Amino acid sequence: MPADHSRACPVSIHDMTVAYHRRPVLWDVDYAAPQGQLIGIIGPNGAGKSTLIKACLNLVPKASGSVRFYGEPYGAARQRVGYVPQRESVDWDFPASALDVVTMGRYGRIPWCIPPRRRDKRMAMECLEQVGMGEYARRQISKLSGGQQQRVFLARALAQDAQIYFMDEPFSGVDAATESAIVRLLRELKSKGRTVLVVHHDLQTVPTYFDHVVLLNMRIVAVGPTKEVFTPENLQKTYGGRLTILEKAAEAVAEGRR
Amino acid sequence: MSPSWDTFFRTLSLADHNTRVVVAGTTMLGIAAGVVGTFAYLRRRALMGDALSHATLPGVAAVFIIFGSKHLPLLLLGATLSGVLGVLAVLGLRRVPRIKEDAAIGIVLSVFFGAGMVLFSIVQQMRTGQEAGLLTFIYGKAAAMLTRDAWIIAGTAGAVLVGSIALFKEFRVICFDQDFAQSQGTPVFVLDVAMMALVVMTTVVGLQAVGLILVVALLIIPPAAARFWTDDLALMTVLAGAFGALSGWSGATLSALMPRLPTGAVIVLCAGGAFLVSMLGAPHRGVIASVLRQWSLRRKIAYQHLLRALAEMEEAALGPAPAGVGALERRRGWTRRQLHEVIRRAVRREAVAWAGPDALRLTASGRVEATRMLRNHRLWEMYLIKYADIAPSRVDRDADEVEHVLSEPIVRELEQALDAARAIPPSPHPQEAPAT
């Protein structure tokens, strides 16, 4: 798929290479995300999934290449982009309530040196309620379960009121209640025409959760609609020898269902 | 050594101009250090303040060698310059592969301090007796503070407070989640520089009062103490400022009463005292509170175990019957002493009564309570079995009543499942759930 930085394309990545300490992590990535879809970014550990997101958001330097959001560079498109980092990337013992964290999603729209206004807090509260966490608004964040913390992060991204969302492993280590809350939320975002890119680990749920997939292993192995691209051959190419274990697991599950 | 009553009252009432100056100076220093320290502490930059303060020494000595002057603003300027150089050195070293932050801080701190000591020895050879004033920068001597010095501290403290309040929202988000802040367009690097600038200002004006070895304590200890009392960042910042003020005030007052005590050390010890009190005595996060919580939880659990065991034994005996203490002892892993302690408590609460020298029975009210506990316990067990996937996030272990946590339909479903699961026929005594 050629990435020509079209204005109609929510995220277009052109010829992007990222390297840490001279070791390349991502090679020559060319990708144009389709508008209004749920897109899964799939690949083994160390494939550069998180790096892909972080490079798009200018959080790690790119060795080469460019990324555009609806044809604009990140600096100009920032308010249209929302981000859910990995849950483990912060210290949850920080002195803040769930509402405090969600309100941070509004900071990008509040001028410097001005505290959050009442309407920002109200919107943050609505976002918390949307992920089913309204009653935990005043609770200190370390007293929330892992799944609840993840939902707080999602609510913070909702408060950003963005067009394009990047989510880094929102499903990792969450309980079933949170998982279904996230899925509900993703579908809601899609119905509003938002584009969501999600780093995802669990291969079994890929076909049910995502319309499109990006199969990644330091380079793009395959992209496209899940039905066409999420095939054993492509997965084999993405995961290499490691997939055999997964395949056996998947077969076992399929057997059990029959 | 011990001061007369007259001195005592004169000091506490700030009757002397000199005492007023010193106490005001150290108190304002404490406020500024506590407030900016809160952010440095949460950003895990607190030890950077230590590298910074040690790195000011060569600047102080160099200014003295070059200008031959002990003019304070000039010395502080030299301190600032070499302190900033030290901070930059730490930041630069951190970028070198295989040098971690702690190593970078250790290297800069000791090398700059060493350089300062070497320069000091040159000062000593230059003019005898003149270097005495410079030593206050190492150990601190608040008593030497002049009115003008207090004004410098006041101005700095004011600037630090204004900066911290203005950038509160920005500091909060970079302390919690740097990547997210940056993705939103918050200039993390600029804010870090601003934060370090506030730390530098506070440290440099604190040198004279507290000394470069101990000034970092005022940046770290008040926020660490404040963290025990609250989970709210704004309140924590205010509390840290208050603890800093308290330390500065009490330290200066004490050393005014006993002039041979080094002010800096006394201020730090006062801060340490505030920390100790907070760590032990804070209501939720404090050590004593958490030990008490553990203890009362253990007592409560033991009591519930006793009542549940008696209810189960009655159930097995198909009717109210006294239970032997020996049989109770075998049922659970408690020692004889623990068992007798919990029995004493249960008797006092009139939930059980002695039915002989070595046998217990449930009282009427105890039976109601025990039956309820047993039912609750089984419903929770059933819930964990039936809803193993979602249960852990919903189970509130503090909740006594299933109904308080789970919705009514689920409770009813669990009750049905519970009845179906019992292979043995229901006991003759009332099985239905007591009204709640």
Interface residues (C-beta under 8 A of the other chain):
Chain A: H21 K54 L57 N58 L59 G75 R78 V81 Y83 P85 S89 V90 D91 F94 P95 A96 S97 D100 V101 M104 Y107 G108 I110 W112 C113 I114 P115 P116 Q140 S145 G147 Q148 R156 Q160 D175 A176 A177 T178
Chain B: L42 P97 A166 L167 F168 K169 E170 R172 V173 C175 F176 D177 D179 F180 A181 Q182 S183 Q184 G185 T186 R227 T230 D231 D232 L233 M236 D389 I390 P392 S393 R394
